[in-house]
């Protein structure tokens, strides 16, 4: 009985931690929409990034008809993209979210290094 109570408490704390993690941050609303890469990426065509109000998103390779589901949030004015594989990409919005520069360097930068940056423009 004590084990089941401890498991219940542990699960409750885990759930609370998860909710507080995703509940924190800034409003997603200014960045909700569909973005398209300004150039083809890695000889695989254009990428469409769909950011939904509920924190879910799709990373779509348009020419290959392939899609990856991910989560996202806003913190410190940046868009954080969380892939299931453990990859985290950080997008820096400009012009009130019309453009999004996504840093793919794997390191923290104040901005987005020109040679390690996917640039997106908001379509919708």
Backbone torsions as a table, in degrees:
resi	resn	phi	psi	omega
1	UNK	NA	-42.0	180.0
2	UNK	-63.8	-38.1	178.1
3	UNK	-61.2	-43.2	-179.2
4	UNK	-66.7	-35.2	176.5
5	UNK	-66.2	-43.8	178.3
6	UNK	-62.7	-40.8	177.8
7	UNK	-63.1	-41.7	179.3
8	UNK	-62.9	-43.3	178.3
9	UNK	-64.6	-43.6	179.6
10	UNK	-61.4	-45.7	178.9
11	UNK	-63.5	-39.4	177.9
12	UNK	-62.5	-43.9	178.2
13	UNK	-65.5	-39.0	177.4
14	UNK	-62.7	-45.7	178.6
15	UNK	-62.8	-43.1	178.5
16	UNK	-61.3	-42.7	177.3
17	UNK	-62.5	-42.2	179.6
18	UNK	-64.4	-44.7	179.7
19	UNK	-65.1	-40.0	179.7
20	UNK	-68.5	-33.8	177.7
21	UNK	-63.3	-49.7	-177.5
22	UNK	-78.8	-21.5	178.8
23	UNK	-79.0	-23.2	-179.9
24	UNK	-78.6	166.3	178.6
25	UNK	107.6	-175.6	-175.8
26	UNK	-97.8	171.1	-179.5
27	UNK	-62.6	135.4	176.6
28	UNK	-80.9	-21.4	-169.7
29	UNK	-48.5	-43.2	-178.2
30	UNK	-63.2	-16.7	-174.6
31	UNK	-113.7	-1.0	178.6
32	UNK	-62.9	133.5	178.3
33	UNK	152.9	-171.0	-179.4
34	UNK	-111.8	129.0	179.8
35	UNK	-119.1	150.2	176.5
36	UNK	-129.3	139.3	178.6
37	UNK	-60.9	145.4	-178.0
38	UNK	-78.6	-16.4	179.2
39	UNK	-140.3	158.5	172.7
40	UNK	-63.0	146.2	-176.5
41	UNK	-110.9	125.9	173.4
42	UNK	49.8	42.3	179.7
43	UNK	56.1	23.7	179.6
44	UNK	-115.6	10.9	178.1
45	UNK	89.5	-166.1	-176.3
46	UNK	-83.2	153.7	175.9
47	UNK	-112.2	135.3	173.1
48	UNK	-108.5	127.9	179.8
49	UNK	-114.0	118.2	-179.4
50	UNK	-109.2	116.1	179.4
51	UNK	-106.0	118.9	-178.7
52	UNK	-100.1	155.9	-177.7
53	UNK	-60.8	-26.1	-176.1
54	UNK	-86.3	5.1	178.7
55	UNK	91.0	2.6	175.6
56	UNK	-97.5	155.2	-177.8
57	UNK	-151.7	163.6	174.6
58	UNK	-127.1	137.7	174.8
59	UNK	-112.6	105.1	-172.3
60	UNK	-110.2	128.5	169.3
61	UNK	-87.9	104.9	-171.0
62	UNK	-60.2	-49.3	-175.5
63	UNK	-70.2	-25.7	-177.7
64	UNK	-97.9	-1.9	-179.9
65	UNK	52.9	45.6	-178.2
66	UNK	-126.1	145.8	-175.4
67	UNK	-141.1	147.9	175.7
68	UNK	-126.9	133.4	175.6
69	UNK	-85.8	144.3	177.1
70	UNK	-151.3	174.9	175.9
71	UNK	-113.8	158.5	178.0
72	UNK	-150.7	157.7	175.2
73	UNK	-153.3	171.8	178.7
74	UNK	-116.9	129.6	176.2
75	UNK	-145.7	134.8	-179.5
76	UNK	54.5	35.3	177.8
77	UNK	75.5	8.1	-180.0
78	UNK	-116.2	154.8	178.5
79	UNK	-97.4	119.3	-179.4
80	UNK	-100.9	123.0	-179.4
81	UNK	-107.2	124.9	-176.4
82	UNK	-114.9	112.2	177.2
83	UNK	-91.8	151.0	-178.5
84	UNK	-58.2	-30.8	-177.0
85	UNK	-73.1	-1.4	-179.7
86	UNK	97.4	1.2	179.6
87	UNK	-77.8	134.6	174.8
88	UNK	-122.8	123.8	175.1
89	UNK	-115.5	143.8	-178.3
90	UNK	-116.9	125.0	179.2
91	UNK	-104.8	135.0	177.5
92	UNK	-105.3	112.5	-179.8
93	UNK	-79.4	149.5	173.6
94	UNK	-134.2	162.3	-179.8
95	UNK	48.9	55.4	178.6
96	UNK	53.8	38.1	175.8
97	UNK	88.7	5.5	178.5
98	UNK	-68.3	-35.9	178.3
99	UNK	-119.3	150.5	178.9
100	UNK	-137.7	118.4	178.0
101	UNK	-101.6	114.3	-175.1
102	UNK	-102.0	119.1	-178.2
103	UNK	-79.0	119.5	179.6
104	UNK	-110.0	16.7	-175.8
105	UNK	-74.7	-23.5	-177.3
106	UNK	83.4	6.2	178.6
107	UNK	-127.5	158.3	179.3
108	UNK	-78.8	127.5	175.3
109	UNK	-131.5	151.8	176.7
110	UNK	-66.6	-36.5	177.5
111	UNK	-122.8	-141.6	-179.3
112	UNK	-127.9	115.0	179.7
113	UNK	-58.9	132.8	-173.5
114	UNK	-54.0	-42.8	-176.9
115	UNK	-83.6	-2.1	-179.1
116	UNK	-129.5	44.1	-171.8
117	UNK	-135.3	130.3	169.2
118	UNK	-98.3	125.4	179.5
119	UNK	-103.7	132.2	-179.7
120	UNK	-122.0	150.3	173.4
121	UNK	-122.5	139.4	-178.9
122	UNK	-72.8	129.1	177.9
123	UNK	-99.4	-37.8	-177.9
124	UNK	-135.3	NA	NA
